[in-house]
Amino acid sequence: MDNSTNNSTSPSLSDILPSSLDLPAHLSAQKYFFVCTLTVAAWDTLVLTPRTWRIVRTREWPLLKILFFVLRVWMPVEFAIAGVAFFDTKWSLEQCSHFWLFEPICTAMMLAICSLVHVIRIYAIYQKNRTILHTMGGLLAFQVVITAICCGFYRMTPLLDGQGCIAEPKASWVGIYWLSATLLYTVSFVLALNRSFRSLKVKPLGLWKLILRDGLNLYTSVWAVNMVNLFFWFIITPTGPEDPVRTIVTSHGRSPHRLDDDAHHPRRTRLARQRRLLPTERPLHLAHLALRRHDARALRGARPPANPVLSLNASTGAAAFPVPLAGAKQDWDDKSGSVREIDGKDGMLDGKDAIDIFRSRTRRARRTSACTSPSTRRRTLTTGSATRRSERAPRGGGENGH
């Protein structure tokens, strides 16, 4: 009696499932990863909705605000369109042949916008230094050129009908598509750290408070995620053209750069909401905030502390730092105006001039407080009465003189 089981006639799983469900390992991993990134993107969009509404209500529309809203719309629209192409079982190969360039081109454009945000932020915290602008601008131009060239070396992944539409690179060297952006984010990260640690020499601060104050968590996250992306692309050896990790990195490499859109920290946002400014513009207004604090301390008769922005290289008297107070209503000795009206310069205040202004206002505040004592008030009233009597007295010898 033969008890053996003959499985040669049993249908395989591939024969039962349709092509849309019978996916190889690398496609299954890619689609699961896409669902995860889409969930995070949707959560991020919902969480930032109140903050977005507050920024919309501000009157100013600087470039950073415009870029912020472009990214707020661009990212979910691109994810939605790519999601339809990935999961729609009725998406034919003919449709995919006309669509597959959408993903690398749109991702390159979104990368360029995110990198431009970094350029503006670094340029701002370095007080509009031309060297910084040329360095970061050159890296941005290099990134735009490289990503544009690499878009021509992508291809449509050969799949069956119903398995989706995915774009993939033709060779490993196309990874410079991400290398160009990572290079810019690395320089941005280093410059942000350098600026933050320089401020510690003027005003010591704890590491955690420093990270929250300067938004170093943003720069660190963007740099770390991009480095991991390059690590998987160039260092880890793929097992073949159907390697799951390589498919995820090439198809969804844009998801790490989503962090550039969220250039907001809760503390930065609170300060910006109070002063009706964009969070990314806060480094430009540190000097303004310092002037307000020095004014309050001077009225109390306290010695004004050193300011991290105005005190850098202030001993030489050669460095000038921007104080963008245009449009702000400040009380400069009972006169509404700005720094521009004081020294005649376009929003520029020399470190020595700032110290002189602080000392002058401190002396005036102390003289004002001294006049509030009872004895001083009596002397002032007596002097004023005598002056008024002398003014009312007849001149030219009075009545006896006629």
Secondary structure, 3 states (H helix, E strand, C coil): CCCCCCCCCCCCHHHHCCCCCCCCHHHHHHHHHHHHHHHHHHHHHHHCHHHHHHHHCCCCCCHHHHHHHHHHHHHHHHHHHHHHHHHCCCCCHHHHHCCCCHHHHHHHHHHHHHHHHHHHHHHHHCCCCHHHHHHHHHHHHHHHHHHHHHHHHEEECCCCCCCCCCEEECCHHHHHHHHHHHHHHHHHHHHHHHHHHHHHHHCCCCHHHHHHHHCHHHHHHHHHHHHHHHHHHHHCCCCCCCCHHHHHHHHHCCHHHHHHHCCCCHHHHHHHHHHCCCHHHHHHHHHHHHHHHHHHHHHCCCCCCCCCCCCCCCCCCCCEEECCCCCCCEECCCCEECHHHHHCCCCEEEHHHHHHHHHHHHHHHHHHHHCCCHHHHHHHHHHHHHHHHHHHCCCCCCHHHC
